[in-house]
Amino acid sequence: MPHATASWLVDNTALSFTQIADFCGLHILEVQAMADDLASSKYTGRDPVHSGELTHEEIERGQADAEYSLVMQKAPVDVSRTKGPRYTPVSKRQDKPDGIAWILRNHPEISDAQIGRLIGTTRNTINAIRERSHWNIQNIQPKDPVTLGLCSQRELDTAVAKAAKRAVAAAPAPAEDAVEESEAPAPPLDPRGDKEKLIAELRQERDEAAKAAVEAAQEAEAEAWLEAKRESEANPAPEPGPDDL
């Protein structure tokens, strides 16, 4: 509740806006707006001394030195929601159908009971929105319930995780035959067969190499004969003259 704590510090201490903003984790302009009564929301002050987060001595140190940063004495206690129907402010009740529609569209695995606890609604309303028989269905626009302030992100994530876990538990188990077939051990290798196969491959490679050598020798011989023939045709022997007779 940083805003409520900041509001109390503004009204009851002489701390600077910077000190209050740093201690509460707020922007300095938010603190200044509280001091000037310009904030859109009015917060009821929350005494951090009573909750043990600050001491009077720590506040006095801050008031004496504007550069001093307040040190929190004890972390604030998280307030968990008790069992029972969720209370939704009147200003946000009109946003419930939008939040329900968003969950139905993005997380259909969440049960109606979970939606009812998250949004604070009834099964009849959920079914009406799902079946599009709600009286105001034409104006319902799916919106994130966290953004609308209907629930927290942690509560939504918890509901999604529970629904996913329940879906996995309800999924049918694989057939025993398929499991046995997939887990069947591979047949052992035959070392004798592998040796014979390797010998056959070596013999084939040797025969192919010998064949290639014979073909290369034949090609070389043919090339030499062709070269000699071309040379003899290019330089024919001279015909015998009368003196040679």
Salt bridges, closest charged atoms under 4 A:
GLU30 OE1 - HIS3 NE2 3.13
GLU53 OE2 - ARG46 NH2 2.59
GLU58 OE1 - ARG61 NH1 2.70
GLU109 OE2 - HIS107 ND1 3.27
ASP112 OD1 - ARG130 NH2 2.62
GLU155 OE1 - ARG86 NH2 2.93
